[in-house]
Amino acid sequence: MKQPLKILSIIDIPWNSGLAAYAFDQARALRAGGHEVIFACPDGSAAMEFAAREKFRAYAIPGRKEYFGLLEATLRLRELAREEKIDALCAHTGRAQTLAWLLRLKVPLVRVKADAKLPSLGFTFRAVTKVISASAFIEDRYLNAGLDPSRSALIRQGIALPEFEYPPSPPPWTIGLLGRLDPVKGHKCFLQAAADVLRRGIKVKFHIAGYEAGLKYSDLKTYADWLQISDDVVFHGRVEDSFAFMKGCSIGVIASLGSEAVSRAALEWLACGRPLVVTTVGSLPEFVSVDLQVPPGAHQALADKLVDIIGAPEQLAYTGGENRSRAESDFSAADFVKATNWLFESLCRGDAPL
């Protein structure tokens, strides 16, 4: 019987994000493999809330903008890590990597990268045993920065498939965009494309959902008014059940102008079995075929792609089925658990290649 491991997972951001979601799924995967994950995270953070909700132990550390007391917190965390006999460290941000380096523990240090910041192979990186990249886009960035391929591991986040539901029968067609309201997510490009589609006389309803960040719903409603499409755009606000929103749509769109080092939304659209049109930024091209990709900011190209899909309704179920199969084969929750556990177990046994 394999020996259970204790892994200290350090994550210092306060919010829930793609980076945090990967850390949480990784912790669940390691628990499923019989191991214990202990979080080091700030009080009041999404990670601390996750740990309390799902009964992971957690120690408080200063937040990313808190420098007072950092040395004392580091010394305390090092003492706790030694008392707990931690087998491996896992750092989810650059600052967490520095903190892990300061602990001076003679155990493997895994750097997990699931955000859009450029990777750095700086001074503290010498302590990193292995890098886990959450997408090929991120891994390529590391390799281009000079990372030895033997120190790299690509482990894409997995997803459990929801129960399949057929899309609503058109007309009207329902086209959805789910993502936080931020200029980088391309909401205005999506609305411009909506106007282009509607001008062709096609019966379509466009749906937008997500929480407000750099944009407000009032901004988007004003823009829809200016485009004269308000009657055909539905603003949902923040939704608790992303799958329910997606299942109510015929087609999904991710219109991002940048970022997208990982994309939970793309993975969820695939798992729902919906055709998905994406821009060619970040990791998005890893989710769908080339014929469902458009350049970022190209609202006319996006409109043309949507019209092509609508014009071939017999392909709708086929494309959605292909996406669901891709979610099952390329983003399997079971494979994610297996790969994550294999890597940590191999590193701690000392038989994984460095």
C-alpha positions in Angstrom: 0.0 0.0 0.0 1.4 3.4 -0.9 2.3 5.8 1.8 0.0 8.8 2.0 1.7 12.2 1.4 1.3 15.5 3.0 1.5 18.4 0.5 1.6 22.1 1.5 -0.3 24.1 -1.1 0.6 27.8 -1.0 -1.7 30.2 -2.7 -1.6 33.9 -1.7 -4.3 35.5 -3.9 -7.5 36.6 -2.3 -10.0 36.0 -5.1 -11.4 33.0 -7.0 -9.9 32.7 -10.5 -8.7 30.2 -13.0 -5.5 29.8 -11.0 -7.5 29.2 -7.7 -9.9 26.8 -9.4 -7.0 24.7 -10.6 -5.5 24.7 -7.1 -8.8 23.6 -5.6 -9.3 20.8 -8.2 -5.7 19.7 -7.6 -6.3 19.4 -3.9 -9.5 17.3 -4.5 -7.5 15.1 -6.9 -4.7 14.5 -4.3 -7.3 13.8 -1.6 -9.0 11.3 -4.0 -5.5 9.6 -4.3 -5.4 9.1 -0.5 -3.1 12.1 0.2 -3.5 15.1 2.5 -3.3 18.7 1.2 -2.8 21.5 3.7 -3.4 25.1 2.4 -1.3 28.1 3.3 -3.4 31.1 2.3 -4.6 34.5 3.5 -7.5 34.9 6.0 -10.7 35.8 4.1 -9.4 34.5 0.8 -11.3 32.2 -1.6 -8.7 29.5 -0.8 -9.4 29.8 3.0 -13.1 29.6 2.3 -12.6 26.6 0.1 -10.5 24.9 2.7 -13.2 25.5 5.4 -16.0 24.4 3.1 -14.4 21.2 2.0 -12.6 20.4 5.3 -9.0 20.9 4.2 -6.7 22.1 7.0 -5.3 25.6 6.4 -2.7 28.0 7.9 -3.0 31.7 7.5 -0.3 33.7 5.7 -0.1 37.4 4.8 -1.9 38.4 1.5 0.0 39.4 -1.6 0.1 43.1 -0.6 0.8 42.5 3.1 4.5 42.8 3.9 4.3 43.6 7.6 4.9 40.4 9.5 5.9 38.4 6.5 9.2 37.2 8.0 7.5 36.1 11.2 4.8 34.3 9.2 7.5 32.5 7.1 9.3 31.3 10.2 6.1 30.1 11.7 5.1 28.3 8.5 8.5 26.6 8.3 8.1 25.3 11.9 4.6 24.1 11.2 5.8 22.4 7.9 8.5 20.6 9.8 6.1 19.5 12.6 3.6 18.2 10.0 6.5 16.4 8.2 5.4 17.9 4.8 6.5 15.7 1.9 6.1 18.3 -0.9 5.5 22.0 -1.5 3.2 23.3 -4.1 3.4 27.0 -5.1 0.6 28.6 -7.2 2.0 32.1 -7.7 5.4 33.7 -8.1 5.2 35.1 -4.5 4.2 31.7 -3.2 7.2 30.3 -5.0 9.4 32.8 -3.1 7.8 31.9 0.2 8.3 28.2 -0.5 12.0 28.9 -1.3 12.3 30.8 2.0 11.0 27.7 3.9 14.3 25.9 3.1 12.6 22.5 3.3 14.5 19.6 1.7 11.4 18.3 -0.2 10.2 18.6 -3.8 8.8 22.0 -4.8 6.2 21.9 -7.5 5.4 25.2 -9.3 1.8 25.2 -10.7 1.2 27.7 -13.4 -2.5 28.4 -14.4 -2.5 32.2 -15.0 -1.6 34.6 -17.9 1.5 36.2 -16.3 4.7 35.6 -18.2 6.7 32.9 -16.5 10.0 33.8 -14.8 13.0 31.6 -14.3 14.5 33.9 -11.7 16.6 33.4 -8.6 14.1 31.4 -6.5 13.2 29.1 -9.5 16.4 27.1 -8.8 14.5 25.5 -5.9 11.7 24.3 -8.2 11.7 20.6 -8.9 8.9 20.4 -11.5 6.6 22.8 -13.2 3.0 21.8 -13.8 1.4 23.8 -16.7 -2.3 23.9 -16.9 -2.3 24.4 -20.7 0.0 23.9 -23.7 0.0 27.6 -24.1 1.6 28.1 -20.6 4.0 25.2 -21.1 5.2 26.7 -24.4 5.9 30.0 -22.7 8.0 28.2 -20.1 9.9 26.3 -22.7 10.5 29.4 -24.7 11.8 31.1 -21.6 14.5 28.3 -21.3 12.9 25.7 -19.0 14.4 22.2 -19.5 11.6 20.1 -20.9 12.5 17.3 -18.4 11.3 19.7 -15.6 8.0 20.4 -17.3 4.6 18.5 -17.0 1.4 19.4 -18.8 -1.6 18.5 -16.8 -4.8 20.0 -18.1 -7.7 20.5 -15.7 -10.3 17.8 -15.9 -14.1 18.1 -15.8 -16.9 15.7 -14.8 -19.5 15.7 -17.6 -22.9 17.0 -16.6 -26.0 15.2 -17.8 -26.5 16.0 -21.5 -29.5 18.1 -22.5 -30.4 18.9 -26.1 -30.2 22.5 -27.0 -33.4 24.5 -27.3 -35.1 24.2 -30.7 -34.8 27.4 -32.8 -36.0 29.8 -33.8 -34.9 31.9 -32.2 -31.3 30.7 -32.0 -29.8 31.3 -28.6 -26.1 32.3 -28.5 -24.4 32.8 -25.2 -21.3 34.4 -23.7 -20.4 33.5 -20.0 -17.5 35.4 -18.4 -16.7 38.2 -16.0 -17.5 41.6 -17.3 -14.1 42.9 -18.1 -12.9 44.6 -21.4 -10.5 41.7 -22.1 -13.4 39.3 -22.4 -14.6 41.0 -25.6 -18.2 41.7 -24.7 -18.5 44.7 -27.0 -17.1 42.7 -29.9 -19.7 40.1 -29.1 -22.4 42.8 -29.2 -21.1 44.1 -32.5 -21.2 40.6 -34.0 -24.7 40.3 -32.7 -25.7 43.4 -34.5 -24.1 42.1 -37.7 -26.0 38.8 -37.4 -29.4 40.5 -36.7 -29.0 42.8 -39.6 -29.2 39.7 -41.8 -32.7 39.0 -40.6 -31.9 35.9 -38.6 -34.0 35.3 -35.5 -31.4 35.2 -32.7 -31.3 36.0 -29.0 -27.9 36.8 -27.5 -27.4 36.0 -23.8 -24.6 37.5 -21.6 -23.9 36.2 -18.0 -21.1 36.9 -15.5 -20.2 39.1 -12.6 -19.2 42.7 -13.0 -15.4 43.5 -12.9 -14.0 46.2 -15.2 -17.3 46.7 -16.9 -20.9 47.2 -15.6 -24.1 45.8 -17.1 -25.2 49.4 -17.5 -22.3 50.0 -19.9 -23.2 47.0 -22.0 -26.9 47.9 -22.1 -26.0 51.4 -23.2 -23.9 49.9 -26.0 -26.7 47.5 -27.0 -29.1 50.5 -27.2 -26.6 52.4 -29.4 -26.4 49.3 -31.7 -30.2 49.2 -31.7 -30.3 45.5 -30.6 -31.6 45.8 -27.0 -34.7 43.8 -27.7 -32.5 40.8 -28.8 -30.0 40.8 -26.0 -30.7 39.2 -22.5 -28.5 40.2 -19.6 -28.5 37.6 -16.9 -26.1 39.0 -14.3 -24.1 36.6 -12.2 -25.3 33.0 -12.5 -24.6 30.4 -9.8 -25.0 27.4 -12.2 -22.9 27.9 -15.4 -24.1 24.6 -16.8 -27.8 25.7 -16.6 -27.0 28.9 -18.5 -25.0 27.0 -21.2 -27.7 24.3 -21.6 -30.1 27.1 -22.4 -28.0 28.1 -25.4 -27.7 26.7 -28.9 -24.1 28.0 -29.4 -21.4 29.3 -27.1 -18.9 32.1 -27.7 -15.7 33.2 -26.0 -14.8 36.5 -27.6 -11.7 37.3 -25.4 -9.2 39.8 -26.7 -6.3 38.5 -24.5 -5.4 36.5 -21.5 -7.1 33.0 -21.3 -4.0 31.1 -20.2 -6.7 28.6 -19.0 -10.4 28.7 -19.7 -12.9 27.0 -17.4 -15.7 28.4 -19.5 -14.4 26.7 -22.7 -14.2 23.4 -20.9 -17.7 23.8 -19.6 -19.1 24.6 -23.0 -17.5 21.5 -24.4 -18.8 19.4 -21.5 -22.3 20.6 -22.2 -22.0 19.5 -25.8 -22.5 22.9 -27.4 -20.7 24.2 -30.5 -18.2 26.8 -29.4 -16.7 29.7 -31.3 -13.5 31.1 -29.8 -10.9 33.7 -30.5 -7.3 32.7 -31.1 -5.9 33.9 -27.8 -4.2 32.0 -25.0 -5.2 28.4 -24.6 -8.5 28.8 -26.5 -7.3 27.1 -29.7 -6.6 24.0 -27.6 -10.3 23.5 -27.1 -11.9 23.6 -30.6 -11.0 22.9 -34.2 -9.5 25.6 -36.4 -12.8 26.1 -38.3 -14.4 27.4 -35.0 -11.7 30.0 -34.3 -11.7 33.7 -35.2 -9.1 36.5 -34.7 -9.6 38.5 -31.5 -11.6 41.7 -32.0 -12.8 40.7 -35.5 -16.6 41.1 -35.0 -17.4 40.6 -38.7 -15.5 37.3 -38.7 -17.3 36.2 -35.5 -20.7 37.1 -37.1 -19.8 35.2 -40.3 -18.9 32.1 -38.2 -22.1 32.2 -36.3 -24.2 32.6 -39.5 -22.3 29.6 -41.0 -23.3 27.4 -38.0 -26.9 28.6 -38.0 -27.0 28.0 -41.7 -26.1 24.3 -41.3 -28.4 23.2 -38.4 -27.8 19.5 -39.3 -24.2 20.1 -38.1 -25.2 21.5 -34.8 -25.7 18.2 -32.9 -22.6 16.7 -34.6 -20.3 19.6 -33.6 -21.7 19.6 -30.1 -21.2 15.9 -29.8 -17.6 16.3 -31.0 -17.0 18.9 -28.3 -18.5 16.7 -25.6 -16.3 13.8 -26.8 -13.3 16.1 -26.6 -14.1 17.0 -23.1 -14.3 13.4 -22.2 -11.1 12.3 -23.9 -8.8 15.3 -23.6 -10.1 16.8 -20.3 -11.1 13.7 -18.3 -11.5 14.2 -14.6 -10.2 10.7 -14.0 -7.1 11.4 -16.1 -6.5 14.6 -14.2 -6.6 12.8 -10.8 -4.3 10.0 -12.1 -1.7 12.4 -13.6 -1.7 14.7 -10.6 -1.2 11.8 -8.1 1.4 10.1 -10.3 3.6 13.2 -10.5 3.6 14.0 -6.7 4.1 10.4 -5.8 6.9 10.0 -8.2 8.6 13.2 -7.1 8.4 12.2 -3.4 9.7 8.7 -4.1 12.6 10.3 -6.0 12.1 8.3 -9.2 10.5 11.0 -11.4 12.9 12.6 -13.9 14.1 16.0 -12.9 
